[in-house]
Amino acid sequence: MELTQERLNKISEYAKLLVSVGLNIQKGQPLYINATVDCTPLVRALYKQAYELGASEVKVNFSDDVCRRLYMENSDMAVLENVPQHVIDERMYYVNNNAAFLSLTASSPELMKGVDQNRIKSASIAGGKALNEFRQAIQSDEIAWCVAGYPSKDWAELVFPGEDDAEEKLLDLILYTVRTEEEDPTVAWKKHTDTLDNKAKLLNEKRFKQLKYSAPGTDLIIDLPEGHLWAGASSVNKAGTTFVANMPTEEVFTVPSRTGVNGTIKNTMPLSYGGNIIDDFTLTFVDGKVTDYQAGVGEEVLKSLLETDEGAMRLGEVALVPDDSPISNTKTLFYNTLFDENASCHLALGSAYSFCLEGGKEMTEEQLIEHDLNQSITHEDFMVGSNELNIEGVHADGSTEMIMKDGNFVI
């Protein structure tokens, strides 16, 4: 990929946004980065920007997609089913030292196409169980964390097939989605996060008891648990530092009832899971649990996801994104959940964010379940929004109010 000086300058601006707005690095705070080798230009810029802000240490955990696939195809099952203790200890060392965690997504959405699903499933379950404590630290906002993107050749060619400059196009599009095109990106992000946080505040004031979804192929009712909280762009970690967990982000979200989801929902965009594509699928829920499913593409992969554990068959997140939003308006299918979920209303199978419940940050997993929040070793978002989606909110007295009509907010 050609990195002109203009693109290098924008990558530097991107890195500055990630560490100053996304993670809000504090003086003396460590930064832990997960990235593939494709992200090296951005990682180098992140090092520079983080140290300029006073980070005490920048630690990067690099991986390589070619090696990762070879590992998944050839390692003994006993190896795939085991996560070494030192991997767990390293993550928790940085959690306990109030590190900020940044994950850069760059891998091809089809990285594991053709690999035995049992091997992928075994590795996924092993990782989920081993890093459960780390996942809890993320989902309770104990630490500052952020997920962002950077192009790889294979991913770019899937988004822009047959185009010689696919990587450059995808990079430019990613930089656009995080507002580096603005005159002052930091000011633009402050305005944007305020808008999302105000929308979340409005929904919290409504105190809806249920959400009703209707669209072609979709007829779903989601109960919302007592004490649920809508969240916008801004989060606050245990140390009191404000951060933005996704860059880009266009959503407001909350937790659904673990046992109160009924009806059928149909996806509207492909889901990339475990290096494979799942598409044209429907899920049917009874009392919160998936009781039936079909998929036109990747049904075995969907089956593997649902069989991760009992919680993988229940919802852990409900998120609202207007169809008329910057990422949606690019008319680009990213085949990457970070970007596609911010172009579309979405739901998530698996664990719930405890900070979306009053007092949830201080609750144990057992207490969260008692309050009707789902728990799982996985959390996978899938897109259900379109310009044909309508969502109604149901009040405690049974009256209804339209929240979204034809894919856009009306409140």
Helices and strands as residue ranges (DSSP letters): H 5-17, I 18-22, E 30-36, G 37-39, H 40-52, E 57-63, H 65-74, H 77-80, H 85-96, E 100-105, H 117-130, H 132-139, E 145-149, H 153-159, H 166-177, H 185-206, E 210-215, E 218-223, E 234-236, E 242-244, E 252-254, E 261-266, E 271-273, E 276-286, E 289-297, H 299-306, G 310-313, E 315-320, G 328-330, H 337-340, E 346-350, G 354-356, G 360-362, H 365-370, E 379-383, E 390-394, E 400-405, E 408-409
